[in-house]
Amino acid sequence: MKADLRETAPQPVAIAGASKPSDRASIRRSNLGLVLRLLRDSGPRSRSRIAADTGLPKPTITGLVSELADLGLVTESREERLGSIGRPGLTVEIDGRAFCGIGAEICVDYLCVVALTLRGDEVFQSRLPLDVRAAGPEAVLDALAGLIREALAAVEGSGARCIGVTVAAPGVVDLAEGIARYAPNIGWSDVAVFDGLRRRLGPQAPAFGLENDAKLGAVAEYLRVSDPEIHDMLYVSGEVGIGGGIISGGGLLRGSAGYSGEIGHMPLDPGGHPCVCGRTGCWETMIGLSALLREAADAQDPVQDPSRDLEARLADIAQRAAAGDERTLAALAGVAEGLALGLSLLIDVLNPRLVVLGGYFAQLGDYLIDEVRAGVLERVMAPNAGGCEIALSSLGFTSSARGGAYLALDRVYQDPSGVAGSS
């Protein structure tokens, strides 16, 4: 069961923060968003229960629910029996089939685009294997624009309207200007993502947003978990680069300048391998995908070929591990040891209730998770690792793109009538 609204005050995807109503119209907009977010975070419920959860009068809730229904954002259908006696009430739940958000991820080895409805139903998903660093920004934006066009066509074909597109990019991003400022793993510096996509998509281009890929992965994982006991979570991406998305008190932690989560560049092995950031021995040189492949296979091995689909390459690694290949098993053991080392430090600092391992960590999780959990229990200072659980993502390589779609849809939750009511 999802958490009561009063238990989860900070909304996980409300990056811009809550609105501050100053007149009757803005108060109503704020209350519409309050009800819609309650249904998102706490699940379907009756009008009377919505009134109790929000503290708003029942007549006010009746008006708000009716307006949300007129906007196509909620529906009343299933009956909810309120105890053993009394008349059953209709249950209000998120509808929003007419509204979609699109998330588009730029990763080292692939591009991924996902379109989701307001209630999380998938309308479109596509992943394109691509050596992003070798291709260069212009070719990458060409390919990404093509995938976004396909997603927009799928959304339109479903009878829905696209609310916006959020691009997930690695490294440091400028949210306001839509610029990938510094992404060393793909060799990008000051790449104007928004401008490039708008030029390619033309005057009918949707509204764009930009965010760090690991932060968006954390958003998707947090909404998937939706556990009333979990408000503090760390998501660790398992790609060539290692990023972190931090949920603190139910909200996405961005830091004073938005740069939080660059955990892959913690210098944990000063005498180790050089990192693309210019330093030596960063955590990602120990546990990133490149580190695994370096230890598990020769340079000419097919698993090193970035033109192949990443999941297929990782399936080859898993098959070798299952067959008992000593080199593969040793490489996985080294990743597990490095993961446990870095996670224990992060758990000591952040004390999360949950750590979710994404990307390739999840796909090869059967060979990693037990050793990682044991290593963390051994190293973390707090008893029982401070109550922290470590789990594998079930979203595969779509976490960041899904988080982007959710963030695009967050505009509806912040101003339902303004966004859904606009043509």
C-alpha positions, 0 to 999 in steps of 0.5 A: 500500500502506498504512503499516506500523503502526510507521510510523504510530504516532499514529492519525488519528482517535483523538481521546481518545488511546490507552488505558493498560492496567492489568490483563489484561482491559484489556490484551486490550481494548487488543490487540484495538484494536491489531489492528483499527487495524492492519487499518484502517491497513495493509490485510488480512494473514495472522495471521503478518504481524499477529504480526510487525507488532504484535510479539505472539506468534502464539498471542495473535494467533490468539485475538484474531482469533477474538474479533474474528471472533466480534464481526463485526469481521473476516473471514478469506477470501482466500488470501495466498501467502506466497512461492513455496513453503509452504501459503497462509494466510488473509487477515484483513480488516476486516468490520464490515458490522453496524456503522455510524457517522453523520456530520452536517454543518451548513454555511452553505448545506446540511445533509449526513448520511452513514452508513458501515460500519466498512469505509467502505461507504456506507449512506446519504447525503443533502444538503439545501440550506438557508440555515442562517443565515436559518433559525436554530438551531431550524429547522436542528436540526429539519431535521438531526434529520429527516435523521438519522432517515432515516439511522438507518432506512437503517442499521436496514434494512441490518441494521446497528447505529448506533454513534453520530453525530458532528455537524460544525459550523463555528467553535469547538465545545465537544466535552464539552458538545456546544455550538457556541460561536461560528460567525459564518458561520451566526450561532450562539453557544452553541447546544446541539446535543446537547440539541437533537437529543436532544429531537427524536430522543427516548429512543432517540437514539444517542450524539452527538459534536461536532467542527469541520467542517474537522478532520473533513474532514481525517480523511476526506481522510487516511483516503482518501489512506492513503499510507505517505509522507504523515503531515503534511497540511493540509485546507482547506475551500472553503465560505463560511467557510474552515477548516483541518484539520491532520494532524501525524505521523499524528494530528489536531492540535487544539491546547491548547484544541481551536481549531487550524485557524481559518485563514480569519481570518488577516488577509491584506488589512487594507484589504479587505472586512469579515468576519463575525468583526468584523475586516477583510480575513480570508483568507475574505473573499478566497477564501471562496465569498461572495468568489467569488460577489461578484466573479463575479455580481450579487446577483440572479443565480441563483448567489447563491440559497442555496435552490438546491443548491450543486453546481448553482450551482457548475456554472453558474459552471463553465459560464460559465468554460468559455464564456470569461466574463471576469467569471467568469474574473477572479473565479476568478483572484482566488481562485487568487491569494488561495489561493496567498498564504495557502497559502504562509504555511501551508506555510512554517509547517507544512511539510505533505507534502500540501495537499488543497483541498476544497469549492468549490475542488475542484469548480472546481479545473480553473480554480484548481489550476495557478495555485495550485501556481505561486503557492505554488512562487514564494512558499514559502521552501523549495526545491520548496515543501518537498516539498509537493503540492497536490491537489483533494479527490475527496470533494466536499461530503461530506468533513466528514460522512464524517469525522464517520462515521469519528470515530463509528466510532473508538469501535469501534477503541478498544474493540472488545469493549466497543462491538461486544459491547454490545447 
